[in-house]
């Protein structure tokens, strides 16, 4: 069976292994919906307001560098967006409630939390603990919601081929 690790590290993966991996992703999405619905039912009548979000990737790193030992966490939210809809008046638009949850998690836990937003061939990257955006309602009908608007001048814009070097710099700076 193909795992995400196999897809990352193996040069070739069989079609069967790839389909097995994608079936797992679908089941994972189904479980997330079931979990969210169960939480909604559990809170009925309690007057509890909540917002469910996930973290796309969480890095747990053992540190052992220059006699410094310990560990650190870094979280990532990965997004694919249509730039015609997500870039509004020189600002990048993302879900506001989710952004607020990620911002407060980064502050309360004392961890770096990066957004990596892919729009066409470019990635827009920023650390939520360092950028507090403008929040406002946007959209019409079902698409009307609270959004966070991040000025493009405050984010790092890189092409896909530059992403590994940029991540290396953000995560480890000049240590490597």
C-alpha positions, 0 to 999 in steps of 0.5 A: 500500500502506498503511503504519503511517504512512499509517494514523496520518496519513491521515484515510481509508484504503481497506479494501484498504490496511487489509487490506494493513497487517494482512496485513503484521502477520500476516507480521511475527508469523509471522517473529517466531515463526520467528526465536524457533524458530530461536534455540531450535534454535541454542542446543540442547546449548549450555547457554545460557539466554535469553529473546527479547523485542521492543520495541514502539516505539523513538523516536530523537529528534534534539535541538536545543533551546536550543543543545543538540545530540545525540540520545536513545532512548526505548523503549516496551512496549505491552500490552492486558490484561484488568483482571480478570486483570492487576490483582491485589490493587492491583497490575498483573501483567505478564510478569516475564522480559520486564520484567527484560529491559526493565529491564536494557536501560534501565539498560545503555543509559541510556534511558527505557523506558516501559510503556503498559498499556491496561486497558479505557479507561485506560492505566497508564504507568511507566518501568521504570528507576524501578520495580523490582517484586515478582517471583513465580510466579503462575497455574496450569498453562500460565499459571503463569509469573514475573510482575512485580507493579507497585503501582498507586500507583506508576504513572500512570493516564490515560484515552485522551484524556489520553494525548497530553498525558501522553506530551508531559510524560513525553518533553519535560517543560516544554521545549515 
